[in-house]
Amino acid sequence: MDYVGPIAACLFIVVAGRSLLKGRYPHAVLLLSGLAMMALALALGYRLPPLSEPTGASFFDFFRYIEDSFAGTLAGVGLMIMAIGGFVAYMDDIGASQALVRIATRPLKWFSKYPYATTSMLIPIGQLLFVTIPSAAGLGLLLMASVYPLIIRLGVSRLSAVSVIVACTSFGIGPASAITVRAAAILDVPVVDFFSSGQIPLVIPASLVMAVAFFFVNRIADRKLPEERREELAQDDADAQEKAPAYYAIFPVLPLLMLLLLSGVFSVLPVPLELDTTTAMIATTAIAAAVHALRVRDVGRSLSSLKIFWKGMADIFATVVTLIIAADIFAKGLISLDLIGGLLRIASGLGLGAVGVGILMSVMIFLATILMGSGNASFFAFGPLAPKIASGLGANPEGLILPMQLSSSMGRSVSPIAGVVIATAEIAKVPPMAVARRNFIPLGVALVTVLVVQYAFR
């Protein structure tokens, strides 16, 4: 059997992972690695993925792959993710995200006598927020500004408070999540269906188990810490930005409500609407802009604020969408070197079926995310391989994609170089590595829960 290509692909994965760990630009690392793998595959006589319109020259065909990836991504999932980015930026600018966090975290004050239980209760609440505010660093900073002072006053350590806040961003789910959108596109299924029937049944038990794990881990770990001076931290409400009214909290949730209530999931309308995530995001932005204009009574100011939406779209294009394209080329390189065939042959030789391969891929992506600091980078690179692997094993591709997708976002909470870990740790004045170490056991337990529920009970 020919293992030259798969071995070369594994070496490229190791080299790319080390480069990403050193902080090198992930877009360039993945793109150049993918092109190099395709060039090597061509030299070794492997078959490259088909092109829509070959140029007739191998050198230019490599760049045609990039063009095809741009065209395919921007026409579909790329536009959706850019709309999500613009929506999140606009909600943050008008204060709607802050209003939602203020309301959602009020119940924590009712349990102030039970500090570690209260801190752990933040995880399911934060996960609900993360469905509608799908920026890990953004939500983390919002929670640091609003909930962190409250948790500290309860008596838990700064490290425990930060670890739980980071854990709130551990499951990238919902129609507004870039990873979810990408996973649904790979499976060619509606995002809402993937969210409601695929992600929710897995995330609910995993989130609860993780909250229990954090309760014990933080309480035990804090007892081993030296006595800290408990600072009476008061939240500063005199923000430079005007505090938005409470009813603005409905805006971040509105796209999800539209998709769930109007598109047929709950059959509220006699004839369901054909809504998608992009349409819901743009429609909600228009509604929010109109309400905001009426409230501030300044049409010029309200209209000019919409530039935040376009800037948010542009920022997502420059970061996430281009990363998808680079990762797509990387995945094509892995496919060209027959990595999938090699994995299937190894799985067959070891007697591994779909479950064994699914567990192996999920753990690999979890570890890759820890090294890269980005769930997007790891999943966008390896996620497209799942349908071909599932086909070779005669398995359901969704059974592979779901744990892979969730493990990619979970790994981010254990990575000391992830943006959300660095940003929150800096505010709390604790080392990012300490946050990553504190999160490792609860996130490991959550990963095991996802794999057990997926492969033993579904």
C-alpha positions as CSV (number, residue, x, y, z in Angstrom):
1,M,0.0,0.0,0.0
2,D,1.1,3.5,-0.8
3,Y,1.7,5.5,2.4
4,V,4.1,8.1,1.0
5,G,1.4,10.7,0.4
6,P,-0.4,10.3,3.7
7,I,3.0,10.4,5.6
8,A,3.9,13.6,3.7
9,A,0.5,15.1,4.6
10,C,1.1,14.3,8.3
11,L,4.5,16.0,8.1
12,F,2.9,19.1,6.6
13,I,0.3,19.1,9.4
14,V,3.1,19.0,12.0
15,V,5.1,21.8,10.2
16,A,2.0,24.0,9.8
17,G,1.0,23.4,13.4
18,R,4.5,24.4,14.7
19,S,4.4,27.5,12.5
20,L,1.0,28.5,13.9
21,L,2.2,27.8,17.4
22,K,5.0,30.3,16.8
23,G,2.5,33.0,16.0
24,R,3.0,33.1,12.2
25,Y,0.1,34.4,10.1
26,P,-2.3,31.5,9.9
27,H,-3.8,32.5,6.5
28,A,-0.4,32.4,4.8
29,V,0.7,29.2,6.6
30,L,-2.4,27.3,5.6
31,L,-2.5,28.7,2.0
32,L,1.2,28.1,1.2
33,S,1.1,24.6,2.9
34,G,-1.9,23.7,0.8
35,L,-0.3,24.8,-2.4
36,A,2.9,23.0,-1.5
37,M,1.1,19.8,-0.8
38,M,-0.8,20.0,-4.2
39,A,2.5,20.6,-6.0
40,L,4.1,17.6,-4.2
41,A,1.0,15.4,-5.0
42,L,1.3,16.3,-8.6
43,A,5.0,15.4,-8.6
44,L,4.3,12.1,-6.9
45,G,1.6,11.2,-9.4
46,Y,-1.5,11.7,-7.2
47,R,-4.7,13.0,-8.6
48,L,-5.6,16.6,-7.7
49,P,-9.2,17.7,-6.8
50,P,-11.2,18.6,-9.9
51,L,-11.2,22.2,-11.2
52,S,-14.3,23.9,-12.6
53,E,-12.3,25.2,-15.6
54,P,-8.6,24.1,-15.8
55,T,-6.3,26.7,-17.4
56,G,-4.3,24.0,-19.3
57,A,-1.1,24.7,-17.3
58,S,-0.4,23.2,-13.9
59,F,1.3,26.3,-12.6
60,F,-1.7,28.5,-13.2
61,D,-4.1,25.8,-12.1
62,F,-2.9,26.2,-8.6
63,F,-4.1,29.8,-8.6
64,R,-7.3,28.8,-10.2
65,Y,-8.0,26.7,-7.1
66,I,-7.7,29.9,-5.1
67,E,-10.1,31.7,-7.5
68,D,-12.6,28.8,-7.3
69,S,-12.5,28.9,-3.5
70,F,-13.0,32.6,-3.4
71,A,-16.0,32.4,-5.8
72,G,-17.6,29.5,-4.0
73,T,-17.1,30.9,-0.5
74,L,-18.2,34.4,-1.2
75,A,-21.3,33.2,-3.0
76,G,-22.5,31.2,0.0
77,V,-21.1,30.7,3.4
78,G,-18.7,33.7,3.2
79,L,-21.6,36.2,2.7
80,M,-23.4,34.6,5.6
81,I,-20.4,34.9,7.9
82,M,-19.8,38.5,6.8
83,A,-23.4,39.4,7.6
84,I,-23.0,37.9,11.1
85,G,-19.8,39.9,11.6
86,G,-21.5,43.2,10.6
87,F,-24.5,42.3,12.8
88,V,-22.4,41.6,15.9
89,A,-20.4,44.8,15.4
90,Y,-23.6,46.9,15.0
91,M,-25.3,45.3,18.1
92,D,-22.2,46.1,20.1
93,D,-22.1,49.7,18.8
94,I,-25.7,50.6,19.8
95,G,-25.4,48.9,23.1
96,A,-27.8,46.0,22.4
97,S,-25.2,43.3,23.4
98,Q,-24.5,45.0,26.7
99,A,-28.3,45.3,27.4
100,L,-28.7,41.5,26.8
101,V,-25.8,40.7,29.1
102,R,-27.2,42.9,31.9
103,I,-30.6,41.2,31.8
104,A,-29.3,37.6,31.4
105,T,-26.9,37.7,34.3
106,R,-29.3,39.2,36.9
107,P,-30.3,35.8,38.3
108,L,-26.8,35.3,39.5
109,K,-27.4,37.8,42.3
110,W,-30.1,35.6,43.8
111,F,-27.5,33.0,44.7
112,S,-24.8,35.2,46.2
113,K,-24.5,32.9,49.3
114,Y,-23.2,30.0,47.2
115,P,-20.1,31.5,45.4
116,Y,-18.9,28.4,43.5
117,A,-22.4,27.2,42.5
118,T,-23.2,30.7,41.4
119,T,-20.0,31.0,39.4
120,S,-20.7,27.6,37.7
121,M,-24.3,28.7,36.9
122,L,-22.8,31.4,34.7
123,I,-21.8,28.7,32.2
124,P,-25.2,27.8,30.8
125,I,-26.3,31.4,30.9
126,G,-23.2,32.5,29.1
127,Q,-23.7,29.7,26.5
128,L,-27.1,31.1,25.7
129,L,-25.5,34.5,25.3
130,F,-22.8,33.0,23.1
131,V,-25.5,31.7,20.7
132,T,-26.6,35.3,20.0
133,I,-23.2,37.1,20.6
134,P,-20.9,34.7,18.7
135,S,-17.6,36.5,19.3
136,A,-15.6,34.7,21.9
137,A,-13.4,37.6,22.8
138,G,-16.3,40.1,22.5
139,L,-18.6,38.1,24.9
140,G,-15.7,37.4,27.2
141,L,-14.9,41.1,27.5
142,L,-18.6,42.0,28.0
143,L,-18.8,39.4,30.9
144,M,-15.5,40.8,32.4
145,A,-17.1,44.2,32.5
146,S,-20.5,43.1,33.9
147,V,-20.2,39.8,35.8
148,Y,-16.6,39.6,36.8
149,P,-16.8,42.2,39.6
150,L,-19.9,40.4,41.0
151,I,-18.2,37.0,41.0
152,I,-15.1,38.5,42.7
153,R,-17.2,40.0,45.4
154,L,-18.7,36.6,46.1
155,G,-15.2,35.4,47.3
156,V,-13.9,33.3,44.5
157,S,-10.4,33.8,43.1
158,R,-9.7,35.9,40.0
159,L,-8.5,32.8,38.2
160,S,-11.7,30.9,38.9
161,A,-13.8,33.9,37.7
162,V,-11.8,34.2,34.5
163,S,-11.8,30.4,33.8
164,V,-15.6,30.3,34.0
165,I,-16.1,33.4,31.8
166,V,-13.8,31.8,29.2
167,A,-15.8,28.6,29.5
168,C,-19.0,30.4,28.5
169,T,-17.5,30.6,25.0
170,S,-16.7,26.9,24.7
171,F,-19.4,25.7,22.4
172,G,-19.6,27.5,19.1
173,I,-23.2,26.8,18.2
174,G,-26.2,28.5,16.7
175,P,-27.0,30.1,13.3
176,A,-24.7,33.1,14.1
177,S,-21.6,30.9,14.7
178,A,-19.1,30.8,11.9
179,I,-18.1,27.3,12.7
180,T,-21.7,26.2,12.7
181,V,-22.3,27.8,9.4
182,R,-19.3,26.1,7.9
183,A,-20.3,22.7,9.3
184,A,-23.8,23.0,7.9
185,A,-22.4,24.0,4.5
186,I,-20.1,21.0,4.5
187,L,-23.1,18.8,5.2
188,D,-25.3,20.8,2.8
189,V,-28.1,21.1,5.4
190,P,-30.0,24.1,6.7
191,V,-28.1,25.8,9.6
192,V,-31.3,25.9,11.8
193,D,-31.8,22.2,11.4
194,F,-28.2,21.5,12.2
195,F,-28.5,23.7,15.3
196,S,-31.8,22.4,16.6
197,S,-31.5,18.6,15.9
198,G,-27.7,18.2,16.0
199,Q,-26.0,20.7,18.3
200,I,-28.6,21.2,21.1
201,P,-28.9,17.6,22.1
202,L,-25.1,17.4,22.5
203,V,-24.4,20.7,24.1
204,I,-27.1,20.6,26.8
205,P,-25.6,17.6,28.7
206,A,-22.0,18.7,27.9
207,S,-22.6,22.2,29.2
208,L,-24.2,20.9,32.5
209,V,-21.5,18.3,33.1
210,M,-18.8,21.0,32.4
211,A,-20.5,23.4,34.9
212,V,-20.4,20.6,37.6
213,A,-16.8,20.0,36.8
214,F,-15.9,23.6,37.1
215,F,-17.7,23.7,40.5
216,F,-15.4,21.1,41.9
217,V,-12.2,22.0,40.1
218,N,-12.4,25.7,41.1
219,R,-13.4,25.1,44.7
220,I,-10.6,22.6,45.2
221,A,-8.0,24.7,43.3
222,D,-8.9,27.9,45.2
223,R,-8.3,26.2,48.5
224,K,-4.7,25.5,47.4
225,L,-4.1,29.1,46.4
226,P,-2.5,31.5,48.9
227,E,-4.8,34.0,50.6
228,E,-5.7,36.8,48.2
229,R,-6.6,40.3,49.1
230,R,-10.3,40.5,48.2
231,E,-10.8,43.7,46.5
232,E,-14.2,45.4,46.5
233,L,-14.5,45.9,42.8
234,A,-17.4,48.1,41.7
235,Q,-18.6,48.0,38.2
236,D,-18.1,51.3,36.5
237,D,-21.4,52.3,34.9
238,A,-20.1,55.6,33.7
239,D,-19.2,54.2,30.3
240,A,-18.1,56.4,27.6
241,Q,-20.8,54.8,25.5
242,E,-24.4,55.7,26.5
243,K,-26.1,52.8,28.2
244,A,-28.8,51.3,26.0
245,P,-32.3,50.8,27.3
246,A,-33.3,47.3,28.4
247,Y,-35.6,46.6,25.4
248,Y,-32.5,46.7,23.1
249,A,-31.7,43.2,24.5
250,I,-34.3,41.8,22.1
251,F,-32.2,42.7,19.0
252,P,-29.3,40.2,19.4
253,V,-31.9,37.5,20.0
254,L,-34.3,38.5,17.1
255,P,-32.5,36.7,14.2
256,L,-32.6,33.4,16.2
257,L,-36.3,33.9,17.0
258,M,-37.0,34.7,13.3
259,L,-35.2,31.5,12.2
260,L,-36.9,29.3,14.8
261,L,-40.4,30.7,14.8
262,L,-40.9,31.8,11.1
263,S,-39.0,29.2,9.1
264,G,-40.9,26.1,10.1
265,V,-39.0,24.7,13.1
266,F,-42.0,25.4,15.4
267,S,-44.6,26.0,12.6
268,V,-45.9,29.3,14.0
269,L,-47.1,30.4,10.6
270,P,-49.5,28.4,8.4
271,V,-47.0,28.7,5.6
272,P,-43.4,28.8,6.8
273,L,-41.1,31.5,5.4
274,E,-37.9,30.6,3.5
275,L,-35.6,32.5,5.8
276,D,-31.9,32.0,6.1
277,T,-29.3,33.4,8.5
278,T,-28.1,36.2,6.2
279,T,-31.7,37.5,5.6
280,A,-32.5,37.4,9.3
281,M,-29.3,39.3,10.2
282,I,-29.9,42.0,7.7
283,A,-33.6,42.4,8.5
284,T,-32.8,42.7,12.2
285,T,-30.1,45.2,11.6
286,A,-32.7,47.3,9.6
287,I,-35.2,47.0,12.4
288,A,-32.7,47.9,15.1
289,A,-31.5,50.9,13.0
290,A,-35.0,52.2,12.7
291,V,-35.7,51.8,16.4
292,H,-32.4,53.4,17.3
293,A,-33.1,56.4,15.0
294,L,-36.5,57.0,16.7
295,R,-34.8,56.8,20.1
296,V,-31.9,59.1,19.5
297,R,-34.1,61.4,17.3
298,D,-31.1,62.0,15.0
299,V,-31.5,60.5,11.6
300,G,-28.0,61.5,10.4
301,R,-26.3,60.0,13.5
302,S,-28.4,56.8,13.1
303,L,-27.6,56.4,9.4
304,S,-23.9,57.1,9.9
305,S,-23.8,54.4,12.6
306,L,-24.6,51.8,9.9
307,K,-21.1,52.1,8.7
308,I,-20.2,50.0,11.7
309,F,-22.2,47.2,10.0
310,W,-20.2,47.4,6.8
311,K,-16.9,47.7,8.7
312,G,-17.9,44.6,10.7
313,M,-18.5,42.8,7.4
314,A,-15.1,43.9,6.1
315,D,-13.3,42.9,9.3
316,I,-14.8,39.4,9.1
317,F,-13.9,39.1,5.4
318,A,-10.3,40.0,6.2
319,T,-10.1,37.5,9.1
320,V,-12.6,34.7,9.0
321,V,-13.6,34.4,5.3
322,T,-10.0,34.6,4.0
323,L,-9.1,32.0,6.7
324,I,-11.8,29.7,5.3
325,I,-10.4,30.1,1.8
326,A,-6.8,29.4,3.0
327,A,-8.0,26.4,5.0
328,D,-9.9,25.1,2.0
329,I,-6.7,25.1,0.0
330,F,-5.0,23.4,2.9
331,A,-7.7,20.7,3.0
332,K,-7.4,20.2,-0.8
333,G,-3.7,19.7,-0.3
334,L,-4.4,17.0,2.3
335,I,-6.9,15.3,0.0
336,S,-4.4,15.5,-2.9
337,L,-1.8,13.5,-0.8
338,D,-4.4,10.9,-0.1
339,L,-4.6,11.5,3.7
340,I,-8.2,10.3,3.7
341,G,-7.2,7.0,2.0
342,G,-4.4,6.6,4.5
343,L,-6.6,7.2,7.5
344,L,-9.2,4.7,6.2
345,R,-6.5,2.1,5.6
346,I,-5.1,2.6,9.1
347,A,-8.6,2.5,10.6
348,S,-9.3,-0.7,8.7
349,G,-6.0,-2.3,9.8
350,L,-6.6,-1.3,13.5
351,G,-10.2,-2.5,13.3
352,L,-11.5,1.1,13.9
353,G,-14.9,1.8,12.6
354,A,-16.7,5.1,12.2
355,V,-16.8,5.6,16.0
356,G,-13.0,5.1,16.4
357,V,-12.2,7.5,13.5
358,G,-14.7,10.0,14.8
359,I,-13.1,10.0,18.3
360,L,-9.6,10.2,16.7
361,M,-10.5,13.2,14.5
362,S,-12.3,15.0,17.4
363,V,-9.3,14.6,19.7
364,M,-6.9,15.7,17.0
365,I,-8.9,18.9,16.3
366,F,-9.2,19.6,20.0
367,L,-5.4,19.4,20.4
368,A,-4.9,21.4,17.1
369,T,-7.0,24.2,18.4
370,I,-5.0,24.3,21.6
371,L,-1.9,24.7,19.5
372,M,-3.3,27.2,17.1
373,G,-5.5,29.2,19.5
374,S,-8.2,29.3,16.8
375,G,-11.2,26.9,16.5
376,N,-11.8,28.3,13.1
377,A,-8.4,27.4,11.8
378,S,-8.5,23.8,12.9
379,F,-12.1,23.0,11.9
380,F,-11.9,24.8,8.6
381,A,-8.8,22.8,7.7
382,F,-10.0,19.4,8.8
383,G,-13.8,19.7,8.7
384,P,-14.1,19.3,4.9
385,L,-12.4,15.9,5.2
386,A,-15.3,14.4,7.2
387,P,-17.8,13.7,4.3
388,K,-15.1,11.7,2.4
389,I,-14.1,9.8,5.5
390,A,-17.7,9.0,6.4
391,S,-18.3,7.8,2.8
392,G,-15.3,5.5,3.0
393,L,-16.6,4.1,6.3
394,G,-20.2,3.9,5.2
395,A,-21.1,6.2,8.1
396,N,-23.3,9.3,8.5
397,P,-21.2,12.4,8.0
398,E,-23.1,14.4,10.6
399,G,-21.9,11.8,13.2
400,L,-18.4,12.8,12.4
401,I,-18.9,16.6,11.9
402,L,-20.8,17.3,15.1
403,P,-18.1,16.2,17.6
404,M,-15.4,17.6,15.4
405,Q,-17.1,21.0,15.2
406,L,-17.7,21.2,19.0
407,S,-14.2,20.0,19.9
408,S,-12.7,22.7,17.8
409,S,-14.5,25.4,19.8
410,M,-13.9,23.7,23.1
411,G,-10.1,23.6,22.5
412,R,-10.1,27.4,22.2
413,S,-10.9,27.6,26.0
414,V,-7.8,25.6,26.8
415,S,-5.4,27.5,24.6
416,P,-3.1,30.0,26.2
417,I,-2.8,31.8,22.9
418,A,-6.5,32.1,22.1
419,G,-7.8,35.7,21.9
420,V,-10.5,35.3,24.6
421,V,-8.0,33.7,27.0
422,I,-5.4,36.4,26.5
423,A,-7.9,39.3,26.7
424,T,-9.7,38.2,29.8
425,A,-6.6,37.1,31.6
426,E,-5.0,40.5,31.0
427,I,-7.9,42.3,32.6
428,A,-7.9,40.0,35.6
429,K,-4.1,40.2,35.9
430,V,-3.6,36.4,35.8
431,P,-1.3,34.4,33.5
432,P,-3.1,33.0,30.3
433,M,-1.3,29.7,30.9
434,A,-2.9,29.5,34.4
435,V,-6.3,29.9,32.8
436,A,-5.6,27.3,30.2
437,R,-4.4,24.8,32.9
438,R,-7.5,25.5,35.1
439,N,-9.8,24.9,32.1
440,F,-8.2,21.7,30.9
441,I,-9.9,19.2,33.2
442,P,-13.5,20.6,32.8
443,L,-13.1,21.0,29.1
444,G,-11.7,17.5,28.8
445,V,-14.7,16.2,30.7
446,A,-17.0,18.1,28.4
447,L,-15.2,16.6,25.3
448,V,-15.6,13.1,26.7
449,T,-19.3,13.9,27.4
450,V,-19.8,15.0,23.8
451,L,-18.2,11.8,22.4
452,V,-20.1,9.5,24.8
453,V,-23.5,11.1,24.0
454,Q,-22.8,11.2,20.3
455,Y,-21.6,7.7,19.9
456,A,-23.3,5.8,22.7
457,F,-26.8,7.4,22.9
458,R,-27.5,8.8,19.4
